[in-house]
Amino acid sequence: MPLDSRLLWGARCLLVTALGLSIYLIIAGAQAGAVAGCDFFSAFDCEAALASRWAKWWGAPVAALGAGTYLLLLAATALIGRHNAAAAMGWRLVEGLGFAAVGAACWFVGVQATALDSFCIYCLATHACGVLAVTGLFVLRGYRSADAAPTGAALLGKPVSAPLAGSPPALGAPTLLGVLAVAGLALGQLFGPVSEGPPATEFTAPEDLQVTGFDRPPAAKATPADDSAFPLTSPDDSNGPSSASENKESASELSSYRRPGGSRKVAFLNNRLSIEAYEHPVLGSPEAPHMVLELMDYACPHCREFHELLTEALAQRDGQIAVIVMPVPGEVLCNPYVARGAKERRGACKLAKLSLAVSELAPESFEPMHRWLLEGDRLPKYTAALLEARRFVDADALSLKLRDESGQLDQRLKRHIELFATLNSIKRIGLPTQVIGNNVAGGGIKTTEQLLEFWDREFGLTLKDSPDETSL
């Protein structure tokens, strides 16, 4: 087989491989599932790459852009193989798309090495196939150009022949367009809209669900809220024009109410999980009529975004709903289900323990500490977080609690992690995850209104039409 035929068919095989890998990455990213074969080396973290902001360009999967590029390059190889005038169009496509493919490969490898601090093996294989295919096509281009030019042919020791029809044209505008395409890709990812978060996942826990790690009896019944602390009103209870505003002020005052020496068990997941609300961090009051269980991670960017919606939604419900918070750090240091270390998760375990320590020493201070830990777009430094915690609790008591000689804080984190792993084994979900009764939901909520609608539906709440009245 002549050299030019071998180069052409080799490039085609590589492009078909790159196309197939791109399609697999599109499917894996859409399903948000585990990527097969990506866990045999600690530097590989395909799931993190596919879930990151760098996997999208203005909302579109970059793997889809890659698949389109490789498909067009395949079509171009069909044109350049004809040895006629139509080949010129094929060479123009190879020129522009080739520069775009190689530039995009350099960009994404750099992103993985710097921004993600981990690599996606399928992404690397896709880029390698693309770069090798483009390299082969440009070698073929030089070979065809030499064949078409008598001087070049003589230099190569080949017999001088007449120029071939459809020989490669000189490099020109397509090269510039390819470079501009790479620049547009980079600028779009840097300054374009960021991914809105994981896709919505919602399911009802099976009745035979087994929850391990929690000491509470699996069939324990929930303790009702202290109704005297949160009186519910109806339209018939109104005593005049001022009653609505008075109710609102009362609810606001009681939004963080904690009964001295209080105890309240809240049941979730078909009574398989019973939580003592006074022993866990709570946003709001442990005596609120309706309780939500939230699993989250301080290193999770979607958790940081979601917290703003959560805070506003809680304020709009004026103490009628409270959230039990369970940190689930996604750091390899304390989470056995995390196989690889990631730069953006470093410190998540220590910050989770710090928040639990503050909630135990000063339960009323957990909410401002929790809010501080979720401010900004990245995980705060542990030293800064420790100094912030000392504003709420005694420094010596905090140091003793964090020493954790009994292993209590470690055990609590382990229970949180095991609970999330149990739910994740039923259906793959992302953080933050909310549990209301028997229903589990993760992702998909983008606005405060959507969150309120979800709560109202799950709790069967019906609010009055008047915006000034918050009675249920």
Secondary structure, DSSP 8 states (H G I E B T S, - for coil): --HHHHHHHHHHHHHHHHHHHHHHHHHHHHHT---TT--SSTTB-HHHHHHSGGGEETTEEHHHHHHHHHHHHHHHHHHHTT-STTHHHHHHHHHHHHHHHHHHHHHHHHHIIIIISSB-HHHHHHHHHHHHHHHHHHHHHHHHHHHH-HHHHHHTT-------TT----S-HHHHHHHHHHHHHHHHHHHS-----S--EEEE--TT----S--S-TT-------TTTS----GGG--STTHHHHHHHHHHHTTT---TT---EEEETTTTEEEEGGGS-EES-TT-SEEEEEEE-TT-HHHHHHHHHHHHHHHHTTTSEEEEEEE----TTT-TT--S--GGGTTHHHHHHHHHHHHHH-GGGHHHHHHHHT-SSS---HHHHHHHHTTTS-HHHHHHHHH-TT-HHHHHHHHHHHHHHHHHHHS---SSEEEETTEEEES---SHHHHHHHHHHHHT----SSTT----
